[in-house]
Amino acid sequence: MYQFESAQPFKPRRSLINHSRTAVGAVAIVAVAVLGTACGGKTGSPAATSTSVDQQPAGQQSAGHSGASQPSGKQKQSTVRTIGKTGWFEGFDITVDKATVVPDELGGGKLTIDLTYKNTTTDNKTLSTNSYLQVGGSVDEAASFDNPAVPGKGSATGKITTSIHSLDNAEHWLDTVAVVFGQASDNQTTIPLDASGKVASVQPRTLNITGTLVQDQTTIQITGATLQPSYTKNEHGKMELALHVKIIGGAGISEGGLNIFEDYFTVKTPDGALVVADGRGTINELLDRNQTIDNPKNNAIFVVPSPGTGTYVLTYNASKEAGVVAPTLSFTVS
């Protein structure tokens, strides 16, 4: 309800009218000045692989007005960067798909990295915890890795998350981040989030190596091979040369069968060293007469110096008797 004062005789106030005109003029000048500042300000364009998303909810007042505001100069928008880089570790093709930075109201934020793990083996596997997030050259001890169980020859997605204490520019901050698998004493894989950064990783190779070795009632056929870095801890500079072994039994094998083990296989390396097949490629078969065993897991694995190239001589010897001549197979890895 409005209340009105009693009517009074009207008296014009010239000085008040003049002051009102002056005030209106001042407001107009201020408005022009504000518009001029806004038009002359700099606008930053995100990188080609990144997008920024305004995180200010609809209806919320911007900083400088009443209501919550963020510290001056801090990041105020989410940033999503497409990475699309792949490295190899422990039998996985690991692709870093994208990185998302979401700022918070305290001037920091949260980083989420999305990855895809492709299991290249026939076993169900989970990547080990031998990995870390590197930020600005230092290890981020607070980073959390979500490594999924992946079926043999299958794929699954995972995430890495961490908190950001202070965030001024998400694009520049992301350029300092890398995902690292393995320690300095291991064969590492490093995948940088910087668009111009190169992946440091050695891709496993499939080798076209075939041959046959015959000893008494046993025939060994080498039907293929692979060469990859050793992902065993503290084997930096070592490679794993794996030869797939197909085993065929003869008609003269005695009743009860014949045992075949991985240590029946040795290689002479290009530098002249003699290396026995490693237990990580376990071969443990009982071979009956006229039987063929072609188990995809039967690989004679040799740990050899990097890069693993050169001429090798493979020997198969199931006999423990002295003076027995064992068959050999020479092959070259280039």
Beta strands, then each sheet from edge to edge (+ up, - down):
strand 1: 50-54
strand 2: 77-89
strand 3: 92-103
strand 4: 109-119
strand 5: 125-126
strand 6: 131-135
strand 7: 138-139
strand 8: 144-146
strand 9: 149-150
strand 10: 155-164
strand 11: 177-181
strand 12: 189-192
strand 13: 205-207
strand 14: 211-215
strand 15: 218-229
strand 16: 238-249
strand 17: 258-261
strand 18: 265-268
strand 19: 274-276
strand 20: 284-287
strand 21: 292-293
strand 22: 299-305
strand 23: 310-316
strand 24: 328-333
sheet 1: 1+ 2- 3+ 4- 10+ 8-
sheet 2: 5+ 9-
sheet 3: 7+ 6- 11+ 12-
sheet 4: 13+ 15- 14+
sheet 5: 13+ 15- 16+ 21-
sheet 6: 13+ 15- 16+ 22-
sheet 7: 17+ 20-
sheet 8: 19+ 18- 23+ 24-
end
